[in-house]
Amino acid sequence: MSGNPDSRIEIFPGDITKLDVDAIVNAANAQLRPGGGVCGAIHRAAGKNLREACAKIGGCDTGQSVHTDGYDLKAKYVIHTVGPVWHGGDRNEEALLASCYRTALKIAKQIGARSLAFPAISTGIYGFPLDRATGIAVATVRDFLQQDDGIERVVFSVFGPEAEAAYRSELRR
Ligand code: AR6
């Protein structure tokens, strides 16, 4: 339907909160609390209105996504997705991680966000092995973009040289 999906994918080494995109994706927890990692950074940058909006929603299941405004961020929206905690791979972690990317992209489409940025969901505090997570992230985004031309730009925000190398290598495949 929409040409080579890789022409709409890019890598940004650095802090996702700085990105000027329509929506950034948050690697959230099921209670939608500020937490640490990229989630803590997004909440700090967006301000207390984000915490209040998340409290109003109340929670989100693993593998699912919800959205709020972006408040003090450049991004108009935050799409909160709850990645799986890695337990060794036999608790449906891979399918749940793919579902995070898919449901976030679906919401982006619904709210009219044409550019969005993902962090490496689940690969920090939740312990998902980086290479496996990167494979799932890239494959799921490519697949979605191939079926759909509503999203113009997907940025993988990678924090640190190891994550950057993993994404660059996966995108060369
Ligand atoms: N910009 C982009 N990526 C970042 C940033 C940033 N500012 N900060 C960290 N990362 P994590 P998880 C990378 O732990 O594993 C929170 O407390 C980081 O290097 O943030 O899904 C939530 O509330 C890693 O590659 O998320 C949950 O409780 C990636 O973001 C829990 O952690 C994800 O690491 C979620 O754990």
Residues whose N, C-alpha, C, O or C-beta is under 5 A from the ligand:
A	BS01	AR6	G14 D15 I16 T17 A27 A28 N29 R33 P34 G35 G36 G37 V38 C39 A41 G83 P119 A120 I121 S122 T123 G124 I125 Y126 G127 S157 F159
